[in-house]
Every structure is written in structure tokens, then in C-alpha cells.
């Protein structure tokens, strides 16, 4: 009876059946919420005929400049209404220069580079967009299980995962466990009040050892997956653009609350403060920078361009509507300029001059 129930009605809205991505084709989510003051009280989130956010693909698909944004929850922007997610804003900004542009948001909550590889192989290679814009890193942090996936060539690594390929109950059980695991890692969405959050967290005495542990145990597999993504895109004649992952935590004072974002307790259970959490995230961002430079992939260094401000984040990672606009302001100009060089046949009007932004580090770079 449980198997029949989950096959007929899926109350969890699952997007994974084992290791197969089930895209939410034609879904429309209306989310009413009263707890997050930085978000709209009523959020409308719509999925098109592909299961992505944005317009349905045009009939003359090959005649358009087709772009797909790929990433996890910071790309999907689940709790931002249609048209306010940063890929949608980027699309509007590019449209003035590329009238034939079609851009979709294929971000999926919780996806790591493993999920991006699955999405690429199961859906995007067949779709064949001309450009993929990939924001990656945060969901790969400390993920040693992804190395097991790699060794098994993306096959199921447990009995439960093998069963979930065929059983709706097993799939629901596995995805519930994944959600609980993400909750423990602090990757779920919930507005935080910095003023009431644990502060004055000291740096772990073994911080250097922890950083080195990430370098040795997790970064090699992450680098291999990013390199595989670049290779698969190149073989399919898809132009890949990399975007580094920003965060609210790290060195600096929040301009809204006056809270020291370096000494805030990002992960109290692991004794990780904002400064150390940022250094860990930057290890993964550095992999994108290195792969971009070595493999000749264009990179937009959003992590170093987006100011740390609680105006732009409703938790440590996810963007407010204002934050989404600022992300688009940073991403659009260099992306427009690069596409103008890469596919000049689609460029009808010059790219607009970007407005001055309060940068906190090196600007976006071309590799």
C-alpha cells in the first residue's frame, strides 16, 4: 500500500529516483510563508516543459543563443519568485545585446558536481545548449561519499540506492535521509538573525590541519569532477562558464547588524567560525579558478565580488531578492562581453557598461 501511495502521490516532491534525476516538469509551487521577513510572503515558483525555470524552449532551438544555468540551491533560488532568481535577471540583462537569447535555470537544490554530471549526461547533452553557466562548490564540501560514486562510475553505492531505482518507498526513505543529512550540514533554507546567532567564536586550534585534511581527502575528487564536466562540455561543443560560490560568512563586519562575520559560529557542532568556514569554501573556489586557468574555461569570480551583507543573504548562503539582483549585476557584464567574443554572430547591440560595484576583491577574470 505504501508503494502504491508513493507511486500515485509523491508528497515529498522528490527529484531523485536512485541516481536518476526526475525533473519537475510543468510544476507550479505557491509557497506561503510568514517566518522569513527578507522573502516575499507568497512565492510563486514555476517549472517549464523541461522541468527548468524559465521559458519553454523555442521550436527553432538551434537558431537561438541557448544558455542554461546549472548549480545547487544558490542557483535554483527555490524561495525567490519567478523572474527574481538571478539567472532570470541575467537573462533579461543579456537580452538587450542578444535578442535571440533563450536562457533557463536548471539549478537543483542540494546538487553537487556529481549531480551536475548526472544532469549533464541524462538531460543537457541531449538538449545541447550552446552555453552552460555553472556555479559549484558548496555542496561538494567534505563529501567523501562522492568519491565512492566516482569509483563505481555513478552506479548505486548501497543496497538502499539500488532499491530506490525501482521502489518508490525506498526512494522516499533515501531522500528523507539525504534531507536530514543536509540539515545537519546546515545546507537547508531558514532565515537567520545574525544578532541572536552565536558570536565571538574562536578559531579552532587545529584549523591548519583541518584545511590540509580537505586538501588531501576531498579536493582531488572535486577537481576530477570539475575537469570531467569541462571535458564533457568541450566534447559536446558546449561553452562552459564557471562561477565561484559566495557566502555571507568570512572576514568583515555586516553593514546591517554590525556583527563580525568572521567570528560568528557557522557550524557550532564542528567548532567552525565564519573565518574558517570561508577558508574552507575558498579551497573549493580555488579549484574552479585553477581548472579555469589550466583548461581555458572562462570564470566569473563572484565569491570575491559579492559584498558580505545580510541585505543580500537570508541565511549564510542563499540570496534575498536584493542579493539576487546584485549577483546578476556582477555576473551579466563579464558574461555578456565573453559571449560577444565567443559567439559574435548573436551579438546585435553592444554590451552595456557595468555600473560601479563595491568590490571587495579582484574583479571577474577571463582565463
C-alpha positions in Angstrom: 0.0 0.0 0.0 2.8 2.4 0.8 4.5 1.6 -2.6 1.2 2.3 -4.4 0.7 5.6 -2.4 4.2 7.0 -3.3 3.8 6.0 -6.9 0.4 7.7 -7.3 1.1 10.7 -5.0 4.5 12.0 -4.0 4.1 14.4 -1.0 7.9 14.9 -0.8 8.2 16.2 -4.3 11.2 14.0 -4.9 13.7 14.9 -7.7 15.8 11.7 -7.4 14.8 8.1 -8.0 18.0 6.3 -7.1 20.6 8.1 -9.2 18.1 9.1 -11.9 17.1 12.8 -11.9 13.3 13.3 -12.1 12.8 16.9 -13.3 9.6 18.6 -12.0 8.1 19.1 -15.5 5.2 21.6 -15.5 5.2 22.1 -11.8 4.0 25.3 -10.1 4.8 25.9 -6.5 2.9 28.5 -4.5 4.7 28.9 -1.1 3.1 31.0 1.6 5.4 31.9 4.4 5.4 34.3 7.4 8.7 33.4 9.0 11.3 34.9 6.7 11.0 38.7 6.6 13.5 39.1 3.8 11.4 36.9 1.4 8.1 37.6 -0.2 5.0 36.4 1.8 3.8 34.5 -1.3 6.4 32.9 -3.5 5.5 31.5 -7.0 8.0 29.1 -8.5 7.2 27.6 -11.9 8.8 24.8 -13.9 8.5 24.7 -17.7 8.2 21.8 -20.1 11.8 20.8 -19.5 11.5 20.9 -15.7 13.6 24.0 -15.5 12.8 27.6 -14.6 12.2 30.0 -17.5 10.5 30.0 -20.9 9.8 26.8 -22.8 12.4 26.0 -25.4 11.7 27.6 -28.8 10.8 25.5 -31.8 13.8 26.8 -33.7 16.1 25.9 -30.7 19.3 25.7 -32.8 18.8 29.3 -34.2 18.9 30.8 -30.7 21.7 31.6 -28.3 20.8 28.9 -25.8 22.1 29.2 -22.2 21.4 27.0 -19.2 22.5 27.9 -15.6 23.4 24.8 -13.6 24.1 24.6 -9.8 22.6 23.8 -6.5 20.1 25.7 -4.3 22.0 29.0 -4.7 21.4 28.8 -8.5 17.8 27.4 -8.3 16.7 30.1 -5.8 13.7 28.0 -4.7 12.3 30.7 -2.4 12.6 33.5 -4.9 9.6 34.1 -7.2 9.7 33.6 -10.9 11.7 36.3 -12.6 13.6 37.2 -9.4 16.1 34.3 -9.4 19.5 35.6 -10.6 19.6 33.5 -13.8 16.3 35.1 -14.9 17.7 38.6 -14.1 20.9 37.8 -16.0 18.7 36.6 -19.0 16.9 40.0 -19.1 20.2 41.8 -19.0 21.7 39.8 -21.8 18.5 40.0 -24.0 19.2 43.6 -25.0 22.5 42.6 -26.6 21.4 39.1 -27.7 17.7 39.3 -28.8 17.7 35.6 -29.8 18.7 34.6 -26.3 16.9 31.7 -24.6 18.1 31.1 -21.0 16.9 28.6 -18.4 17.7 28.0 -14.8 18.4 24.3 -14.2 19.6 24.7 -10.6 18.5 21.8 -8.3 18.6 22.1 -4.6 21.4 20.0 -3.0 23.2 19.1 -6.2 27.0 18.7 -6.1 29.2 18.3 -9.1 28.1 14.6 -9.0 24.5 15.8 -9.5 25.7 18.2 -12.2 27.4 15.3 -14.1 24.2 13.3 -13.9 22.1 16.2 -15.1 24.5 16.8 -17.9 24.5 13.2 -19.0 20.8 12.5 -18.6 19.4 15.7 -19.9 21.7 18.5 -21.0 23.8 16.6 -23.6 20.6 15.7 -25.4 19.3 19.3 -25.2 22.6 20.6 -26.4 22.5 24.3 -25.2 25.3 26.4 -26.6 26.4 27.7 -23.1 26.3 26.3 -19.6 26.9 28.6 -16.7 27.9 26.6 -13.6 28.1 27.7 -10.0 29.6 24.9 -7.9 31.4 24.2 -4.7 29.2 24.5 -1.6 27.6 21.1 -1.9 30.9 19.3 -2.5 32.5 20.4 0.8 33.7 17.4 2.8 31.7 15.0 0.5 33.8 11.8 0.6 30.8 9.8 -0.5 31.1 11.4 -3.9 34.5 9.6 -4.3 32.7 6.3 -3.8 30.2 7.3 -6.6 33.2 8.1 -8.9 34.8 4.7 -8.2 31.6 3.0 -9.1 31.1 5.1 -12.3 28.0 6.7 -11.0 26.3 3.4 -10.0 24.4 3.0 -6.7 26.7 2.6 -3.8 24.4 1.0 -1.3 21.5 -1.5 -1.2 19.1 1.3 -0.4 20.2 3.2 -3.5 20.0 0.1 -5.7 16.4 -0.5 -4.4 15.4 3.1 -4.9 15.9 2.7 -8.6 12.8 0.5 -8.6 10.9 1.2 -5.4 9.1 4.5 -4.6 9.2 3.7 -0.8 13.0 3.1 -0.9 13.4 6.3 -2.9 11.3 8.3 -0.3 13.3 6.7 2.5 16.7 7.5 0.9 15.7 11.1 0.0 14.4 11.7 3.6 17.8 10.6 4.9 19.6 12.9 2.4 17.4 15.8 3.6 18.3 15.0 7.3 22.0 14.8 6.4 21.8 18.2 4.6 20.1 19.7 7.6 23.0 18.5 9.8 25.4 20.2 7.4 23.5 23.5 7.6 22.5 23.4 3.9 18.8 23.8 4.3 16.9 27.1 4.0 16.0 29.0 7.1 16.3 32.8 7.7 18.8 33.6 10.4 19.0 36.5 12.7 22.7 37.4 13.0 22.2 39.4 16.2 20.9 36.3 18.0 23.3 33.9 16.4 26.3 32.6 18.5 29.1 35.0 18.1 32.7 35.6 19.3 33.6 32.0 18.2 37.3 31.5 18.4 39.3 29.9 15.6 39.9 26.1 16.1 43.4 25.4 17.2 43.7 22.6 14.6 42.4 24.9 11.8 45.6 24.3 9.7 45.2 20.6 10.0 41.5 20.7 9.0 42.3 22.8 5.9 45.0 20.3 4.9 42.6 17.4 5.5 40.2 19.0 2.9 43.1 19.4 0.5 44.1 15.8 0.8 40.8 14.0 1.2 38.2 16.0 -0.7 39.8 18.4 -3.3 41.3 15.7 -5.6 37.9 14.1 -6.3 36.3 17.5 -6.6 38.9 18.6 -9.1 38.4 15.4 -11.1 34.6 16.0 -11.3 35.1 19.7 -12.4 37.6 18.6 -15.0 35.2 15.9 -16.3 32.4 18.5 -16.6 34.7 20.7 -18.6 35.8 17.8 -20.8 32.2 16.6 -21.5 31.1 20.1 -22.3 34.0 20.6 -24.7 33.4 17.3 -26.4 29.7 18.3 -26.9 30.7 21.7 -28.2 29.1 23.4 -25.2 30.8 26.5 -23.9 31.2 26.3 -20.2 31.4 29.3 -17.8 32.4 28.8 -14.2 31.1 30.9 -11.3 32.6 30.7 -7.8 30.4 30.3 -4.8 29.9 33.3 -2.4 28.8 33.2 1.2 27.8 35.6 3.9 30.4 34.4 6.4 34.0 35.4 6.3 36.3 38.3 7.2 34.4 41.5 7.7 31.6 43.3 9.5 28.0 43.1 8.4 26.8 46.5 7.3 23.3 45.9 8.5 23.8 44.4 12.0 27.4 45.3 12.9 28.1 41.5 13.5 31.6 40.2 13.0 31.1 37.7 10.2 34.5 36.1 10.8 33.7 35.2 14.4 30.2 34.1 14.0 29.6 30.4 14.7 28.8 29.0 11.3 28.9 25.4 12.4 28.9 25.3 16.2 28.9 21.4 16.4 32.2 21.4 14.5 33.6 24.5 16.2 33.9 26.3 12.8 33.6 30.1 12.8 33.0 32.3 9.8 36.6 32.9 9.1 37.5 29.2 9.0 34.3 28.3 7.1 35.2 30.9 4.4 38.8 29.5 4.1 37.3 26.0 3.6 34.9 27.3 0.9 37.7 29.1 -0.8 39.7 25.9 -1.2 36.9 24.7 -3.4 36.6 28.0 -5.2 40.3 27.8 -5.8 39.8 24.5 -7.6 37.4 26.3 -10.0 39.9 29.1 -10.5 42.7 26.6 -11.2 40.7 24.4 -13.6 39.5 27.6 -15.4 43.1 28.7 -15.9 44.5 25.3 -16.8 41.7 24.3 -19.1 41.0 27.7 -20.7 37.5 28.0 -19.2 36.0 31.5 -18.6 35.4 32.2 -14.9 33.5 34.8 -13.1 34.8 35.2 -9.6 31.5 36.0 -7.8 32.9 34.9 -4.5 35.3 37.8 -4.5 32.9 40.3 -5.9 29.7 39.9 -3.9 29.9 42.0 -0.7 29.2 40.2 2.5 26.0 41.8 3.7 22.9 40.4 5.3 21.0 42.6 2.8 22.0 40.0 0.2 21.5 36.8 2.1 18.7 35.4 4.2 21.0 32.7 5.7 24.7 32.0 5.2 24.4 31.0 1.6 21.0 31.8 -0.1 20.2 35.1 -1.7 17.5 37.6 -0.9 15.7 39.3 -3.8 18.1 42.2 -3.4 21.0 39.8 -3.3 19.9 38.0 -6.4 19.8 41.4 -8.2 23.3 42.2 -7.1 24.5 38.7 -8.2 23.1 39.5 -11.7 24.7 42.9 -11.7 28.1 41.2 -11.2 27.6 38.3 -13.5 25.9 39.9 -16.5 28.6 42.3 -17.8 31.5 39.9 -18.0 29.3 37.1 -19.3 27.9 39.5 -22.0 31.4 40.6 -23.0 32.6 37.0 -23.2 29.6 35.7 -25.2 30.1 38.7 -27.5 33.7 37.4 -28.2 32.7 33.7 -28.2 29.5 33.8 -30.4 29.7 37.3 -32.1 27.1 36.2 -34.7 24.4 36.5 -32.0 25.5 39.9 -30.7 23.2 42.6 -32.1 23.8 45.5 -29.7 26.9 46.3 -27.7 27.0 45.1 -24.1 26.1 47.8 -21.6 28.8 49.4 -19.5 28.6 47.8 -16.0 27.7 50.2 -13.1 30.4 50.6 -10.4 30.1 48.0 -7.7 31.5 47.9 -4.2 34.1 45.2 -5.0 35.9 43.6 -2.1 38.5 41.8 -4.1 39.8 41.0 -7.6 37.4 41.5 -10.4 35.9 38.9 -12.7 38.7 37.4 -14.8 39.0 35.8 -18.2 41.1 32.7 -18.5 
